[in-house]
């Protein structure tokens, strides 16, 4: 039990940026436009948030302005994809490469280094202990003792579910993928809903990226470190449903938390332990592919 508690607590922390990114990717996926730029949007949000927090001396404005950068970048991507009819995958790769390059260039320009930039002037994120719940074994480690980012991610997931299944926008967005002709017949433009999905993708990724840097109070080159790509796997692992995202993100969080624990507890080469989350990602992708083929075979 003593070993399980820190793993569970760490898993919730690790899953939070994955959940933010997966929510944004879910909107575009439901609109028929898989956004593979989640990695770059996370990275832009991470860099912008901590820079603006440093300049303004305020975490709130750092998050708002950093998230705005991510939304703007996703708007550019959406415009290029939907208006100029560029391939969404090529555009997404371009956004990822742009984010990786521009953050290093700006880091060197503003702080004189392409390495780690530490911001000791920023306050630490406050840890919130939920009354009564924090005393409950196991459940307390999962639900209590986290920053407000964790609880915001859960709240946004509920809002995400409500938007998708209980609003006209969500209904029409889901129709964009396979029933776009029906929307057109009603005088609606599917691309307008897809563009809105890109903006929502930038919004959640920006918030998720800000968590990466503000929680650490530092910017590390490539701090997103594949989380945007893993978020794409989470979307399909969760069957493109909000509740599935929560389960999928927690599963990857547990895998990552276990690898961190294993570095000091198991007599195994460190390189192999660090690769555990990525090996797990690969195995999940293979499993999803096999399951999809079997399902399509049954349907036929």
C-alpha positions in Angstrom: 0.0 0.0 0.0 2.9 2.4 0.8 4.3 1.8 -2.7 0.9 2.1 -4.4 0.0 5.5 -2.9 2.8 7.6 -4.5 2.3 5.8 -7.8 -1.4 6.7 -7.8 -0.8 10.3 -6.8 1.9 10.7 -9.4 -0.3 9.0 -12.1 -3.0 11.7 -11.7 -0.4 14.4 -12.0 1.1 12.9 -15.1 -2.2 12.2 -16.8 -3.4 15.9 -16.5 -1.6 17.4 -19.6 -2.5 14.2 -21.5 -6.2 14.8 -20.6 -6.1 18.4 -21.7 -4.5 17.6 -25.0 -6.8 14.6 -25.7 -9.9 16.7 -25.1 -8.8 19.2 -27.8 -7.9 16.4 -30.2 -11.3 14.8 -29.5 -13.2 17.8 -30.9 -11.2 17.8 -34.2 -11.4 14.0 -34.5 -15.2 14.1 -34.1 -15.3 16.7 -36.9 -13.4 14.4 -39.2 -10.1 16.3 -39.0 -7.5 14.5 -36.8 -5.3 17.1 -35.3 -1.7 15.7 -35.0 -0.4 19.1 -34.0 -1.3 18.5 -30.3 2.4 18.2 -29.5 3.3 21.6 -31.0 0.2 23.3 -29.4 1.3 21.9 -26.0 4.8 23.2 -26.5 3.7 26.7 -27.6 1.3 26.9 -24.6 4.0 25.8 -22.2 6.6 28.3 -23.4 4.2 31.2 -23.8 2.6 30.7 -20.4 5.8 30.8 -18.4 7.2 33.7 -20.4 4.1 35.8 -19.9 3.9 34.8 -16.3 7.4 36.0 -15.8 6.8 39.3 -17.7 3.5 40.1 -15.9 4.4 38.6 -12.5 1.0 36.9 -12.6 0.3 33.2 -13.1 -3.3 33.9 -14.3 -2.3 36.2 -17.1 0.5 33.9 -18.0 -2.0 31.1 -18.5 -4.4 33.3 -20.4 -1.8 34.8 -22.8 0.1 31.5 -23.3 -3.2 29.8 -24.1 -4.1 32.6 -26.5 -0.8 31.8 -28.4 -1.8 28.2 -28.7 -5.3 29.2 -29.9 -3.8 31.6 -32.5 -1.5 28.8 -33.8 -4.4 26.4 -34.1 -6.5 29.1 -35.9 -3.7 29.4 -38.4 -3.6 25.6 -38.8 -7.3 25.5 -39.2 -7.3 28.3 -41.8 -4.6 26.7 -43.9 -6.3 23.3 -43.7 -9.9 24.3 -44.3 -9.6 27.4 -46.5 -6.5 26.5 -48.5 -7.3 22.8 -48.5 -3.9 21.8 -47.3 -3.4 18.2 -46.1 -4.2 18.2 -42.3 -1.4 15.8 -41.5 1.3 17.7 -43.3 0.0 20.9 -41.7 0.0 19.3 -38.3 3.6 18.1 -38.8 4.6 21.6 -39.8 3.0 23.0 -36.7 5.0 20.6 -34.5 8.3 21.4 -36.2 7.5 25.1 -36.0 6.8 24.9 -32.3 9.9 23.0 -31.6 12.1 25.4 -33.5 10.5 28.8 -32.5 10.6 28.0 -28.7 14.4 27.3 -28.9 15.0 30.4 -31.0 12.9 32.7 -28.6 14.5 31.0 -25.6 17.9 31.9 -26.8 16.8 35.4 -27.9 15.1 36.3 -24.6 17.1 34.3 -22.0 20.4 33.6 -23.8 20.2 29.9 -23.7 18.8 27.0 -25.6 18.8 24.8 -22.5 16.8 24.8 -19.3 15.4 28.2 -18.2 14.5 28.4 -14.5 12.0 31.0 -13.2 12.5 31.2 -9.4 10.5 34.5 -9.2 7.3 32.6 -10.0 5.1 31.3 -7.1 4.6 27.6 -6.7 1.2 26.2 -7.6 -0.9 25.6 -4.5 -1.7 22.0 -3.5 -5.4 21.6 -2.6 -6.5 19.0 0.0 -10.1 18.0 -0.3 -11.9 17.9 3.1 -12.6 14.3 4.4 -11.7 12.8 1.0 -7.9 13.1 1.6 -8.1 10.8 4.6 -9.7 7.9 2.6 -7.1 5.3 1.6 -6.4 5.0 -2.2 -9.3 7.3 -3.1 -7.6 10.1 -1.2 -4.4 9.7 -3.2 -6.4 9.8 -6.5 -8.7 12.7 -5.7 -6.9 14.9 -3.2 -3.6 16.7 -2.8 -3.3 18.1 -6.4 -3.1 21.5 -8.0 -6.1 23.3 -9.4 -5.0 22.2 -12.9 -6.0 18.6 -12.1 -9.5 19.6 -10.9 -9.9 22.0 -13.9 -9.1 19.1 -16.3 -11.9 17.0 -14.7 -14.3 20.0 -14.9 -13.5 20.6 -18.5 -14.0 17.0 -19.3 -17.6 17.3 -18.0 -18.1 20.4 -20.0 -16.6 18.6 -23.0 -19.2 15.8 -22.6 -22.0 18.3 -22.3 -21.0 20.2 -25.4 -20.6 17.0 -27.5 -23.8 15.2 -26.5 -26.2 17.9 -25.2 -25.8 20.9 -27.5 -26.6 21.6 -31.1 -23.0 22.4 -31.7 -21.9 19.0 -30.6 -24.5 17.2 -32.6 -23.5 19.2 -35.8 -19.8 18.7 -35.1 -20.3 14.9 -34.9 -22.3 15.1 -38.2 -19.4 16.7 -40.0 -17.5 13.4 -40.2 -20.0 11.2 -42.0 -23.2 13.3 -42.5 -21.7 16.6 -43.8 -24.2 16.5 -46.7 -27.1 16.7 -44.2 -25.6 19.8 -42.7 -25.2 21.4 -46.1 -28.8 20.6 -46.9 -29.8 22.6 -43.8 -27.8 25.6 -45.0 -24.9 25.0 -42.5 -21.2 24.9 -43.3 -19.3 22.0 -41.8 -16.0 23.8 -42.1 -17.3 26.4 -39.6 -17.7 23.7 -37.0 -14.4 22.1 -37.8 -12.7 25.5 -37.4 -14.3 25.9 -34.0 -13.0 22.5 -33.1 -9.5 23.6 -34.0 -9.9 26.6 -31.7 -11.1 24.4 -28.9 -8.1 22.1 -29.5 -5.7 25.1 -29.1 -7.6 26.2 -26.0 -7.2 22.9 -24.1 -3.7 22.3 -25.3 -2.6 25.7 -24.3 -3.9 25.1 -20.7 -2.3 21.7 -20.7 1.0 23.2 -21.9 0.9 25.9 -19.2 0.7 23.2 -16.6 3.9 21.6 -17.8 6.0 24.7 -17.2 4.2 26.5 -14.3 4.2 23.3 -12.2 7.9 23.0 -12.8 8.6 26.7 -12.7 11.0 26.2 -15.6 11.1 25.7 -19.4 12.9 22.7 -20.7 13.4 22.3 -24.4 10.8 19.9 -25.8 9.1 19.8 -22.5 6.0 18.2 -24.1 8.2 15.2 -24.8 5.7 13.2 -26.8 2.6 13.9 -24.7 0.8 15.3 -27.7 1.4 12.0 -29.6 0.3 9.9 -26.6 -2.8 12.0 -26.4 -3.8 10.9 -29.9 -3.5 7.3 -28.7 -5.6 8.1 -25.7 -8.4 9.5 -28.0 -8.7 6.2 -29.8 -8.0 4.1 -26.7 -11.0 5.9 -25.2 -13.2 5.1 -28.2 -13.4 8.9 -28.9 -15.6 9.4 -25.8 -15.0 11.8 -23.0 -15.2 9.1 -20.3 -12.9 7.0 -22.3 -10.3 9.8 -22.3 -10.2 9.8 -18.5 -9.6 6.0 -18.4 -7.0 6.1 -21.2 -5.1 9.1 -19.7 -5.1 7.5 -16.3 -3.8 4.2 -17.8 -0.8 6.0 -19.4 -0.3 8.0 -16.2 0.1 4.8 -14.3 2.5 3.4 -16.8 4.7 6.6 -16.6 4.4 6.7 -12.8 5.5 3.1 -12.5 8.5 3.8 -14.7 9.5 6.7 -12.4 9.1 4.4 -9.4 11.0 1.5 -11.0 14.1 3.7 -11.6 15.0 3.5 -7.9 13.3 0.2 -7.0 14.3 -2.3 -9.7 17.7 -3.5 -10.8 17.0 -2.8 -14.5 18.9 -0.6 -16.9 17.7 3.0 -16.7 17.2 3.3 -20.5 14.8 0.4 -20.5 12.8 1.8 -17.6 12.5 5.3 -19.2 11.2 3.6 -22.4 8.3 1.8 -20.5 5.7 4.5 -21.3 6.6 4.5 -25.0 6.7 0.7 -25.2 3.3 0.7 -23.6 2.1 3.3 -26.1 3.3 1.1 -29.0 1.6 -2.0 -27.6 -1.6 -0.1 -27.1 -1.5 1.1 -30.7 -1.0 -2.4 -32.0 -3.8 -3.7 -29.8 -6.2 -1.0 -31.1 -5.2 -1.7 -34.7 -5.9 -5.5 -34.2 -9.2 -4.8 -32.5 -10.3 -2.4 -35.2 -9.5 -4.9 -38.0 -11.4 -7.7 -36.1 -14.4 -5.4 -35.6 -14.5 -4.3 -39.2 -14.3 -8.0 -40.2 -17.2 -8.8 -38.1 -19.2 -5.9 -39.5 -18.6 -7.1 -43.0 
